[in-house]
Amino acid sequence: MQRTRFGDMACSIARTLDVIGEPWSPLILRNVYVGINRFEQMQESLGISRKVLTERLKWLTEQQVLTRRQYSERPPRYEYVLTERGTELCDLLMVMVRWGDRWLAGEAGPPVLYRHHACGRISHVEPRCSECGEPMRATDLDVLPGPGLA
């Protein structure tokens, strides 16, 4: 079955989904972000088939989200590292974490906590306006046509 391609749509959400919309991709990014960056580690951690993991890692590398770095010459072995694009996608995942923690964590609470380097406190990501710094929610916005709209 051929995967639907969204990359050619004039929509930033669709284009992003084209890169990481397959369900394993965000989980692979999460693993690399927290230091689980070798194939065997990822395969064991996720319980994903070797074939699917190979395909996803190849795709994420082609999309310049991950890069391979050799850590052993004999035998040749590689680990995966986030690129600048990949690191920025982790910012997106942090917004997903906040939503999941709020709406799906249940009585047990969030499975992971995040400590902010700058202040040392446990916190969460909250989108803010890049111009005025105020919190930014979907209900605070108007959606206008942009220059890339065909």
N, C-alpha and C positions, 0 to 999 in steps of 0.2 A: 504494500500500500504506500503510495506516494504521500509525503507530508505536504500540507498546504503551505505555500510560500507567501509571506506577508511583506517581504522586503521591498517590493515595488510599489506598495500603496503609499499615497501621500498622507501618511499618518504616523506620527512618532511612536505611538503605542504599538501599532501593527509592526513597525520596523524593529522595535525592541523585542516584541514577541517572536519575531522571526529568528532572532539570535538566541533568546533564552526561554522561549515559550514551551518547549518540550519539558515535561515535569522533572526529569532527572537533572537538567542543566542548573537550575538554582541550587539544588542540593549539592552538586559537584562544586559549584562556586563557594557555597558555605564551607564545605570541607577544606578546600584550598585556603580559604580565608583563615580558618582556625588551625592550619598547619597539617592537615591530612592531605598531603600533596603527592604521594607516590601511588602508582597504579594499584598495587596489592593492598595498601592501606585503604584506599577509596573503595575498592571492590568489597573488601571485608566489612567496612563501616556501613556501606549502603545496602549490601546484599543484592547488588545489581549484577546482571550477567556480564561476563568479560566482553562479549560482543557489543552489547549496548554501551558499556563504559568506553570501549575503544572508539565507537562511533561518536559519542558525545564529546570525548576529549579531542578527537580530530576536528569536529565541527567548531568547538570553542576556540581551538588553536587557529583554525582558518579564519574565524571571525575576529581574531586579535584580542580575545578576551583573556586567554591563557597563552603562556609560552612554555616550551619545554627547556629544561636546563639539565645538562648531564651531571650526575653526581658520582658515577662510577665508570671507569674505562673498561675494566675486565671483571665481569661482562659489562657491556654498555648498558647503563641504567639511567633513566630520566625521572625527574620530578616536574611537577607543573607549578607555575608561578603566575600570579595575577599580573596582568599588564595594567597600564593606567586605565584603559577601558574597563577591565575586569574589576579593579578597585572601585571605580565609580558605580559599577553595577551592584557592588556590595552595599553602597549607600541606598540603592533602591530596595535591596533585600531587608535593610534595617527598617524601612517604612512598613514592609510586609510583616516583619517581626512584631512591630508595635500593634498592628491590626490583629494578628494572631494571638498575641498575649492578651489583648483586651477582650476579644470575642470568643476565643476557642480554648484558652488555657484551663478553664474550669476551676474547681476548688483547689486543686493542687498548686495552681499558680504557674507562672512562666517556667519553662524548662531551663532557661539560661538567663543570666543577668548580664548587663553591660555597664562597665565602669568607664566613665569619660576621663580621658587622660588629663585634660586641662584642669578640671576641678576635683577629680578623684571620687566623685559621687556616682552612685548607681542611677542610671537615667535611661531615657528612650529618645529616639529620633522624633523630632517634630518639624514638619516643613514650615519654613519661614520665607517671606517675600525677600528676594535678593535686592530689592530697592529700598524698602523701608524697615525691614526686619520684623514686621508683625507676623503673627501666625497666619498660615495660609491654608485654607480648607476649600474643598470643591464648591461649597455654598458661598464663598467669598469672591468668586471669579466670574468674569464674562469670557466666553470663548470667541475670539475674533479670527478672521482669516489672516494667515501669515503669508510671507513672501514665497514660501515653498509650495503653497497650495496650487495645484495645476488645474 
